[in-house]
Amino acid sequence: MLTNLLHTFPEAAKKGAEETFETILSRPNLCIERIVSSGQASPPDFWYCQQQGEWVMVIQGAAGLQLENEPNERVLRAGDFVNIPAQCRHRINWTSSEELTVWLAVHYEIPAE
């Protein structure tokens, strides 16, 4: 069971082989996960467009987040967070290759009334 966001990283993440996603808590309309990146980025011309909203915070490392409706990327460092609304196209331009980038991501849906 994951109990510390900055310890016990998956081998694939430690070796830089792949970005890893670990669910910490999952409930209806809510999912909290730890993402560990090691230099990964979105493929060229690829944009995420999710059905749910996502609040994300960089706990360690750094990354370049690009929202389609903004001309400049946001550079996120430890402690920085952003809320990405549902259906907002976004991409990760880069993540640090010098240290692991650890994210805390909260995916949420707002039920229709």
Secondary structure, 3 states (H helix, E strand, C coil): CCCCCCCCCCHHHHCCCCCEEEEEEEECCEEEEEEEECCCCCCCCCCECCCCEEEEEEEECEEEEEECCCCCCEEEECCCEEEECCCCCEEEEEECCCCCEEEEEEEECCCCC
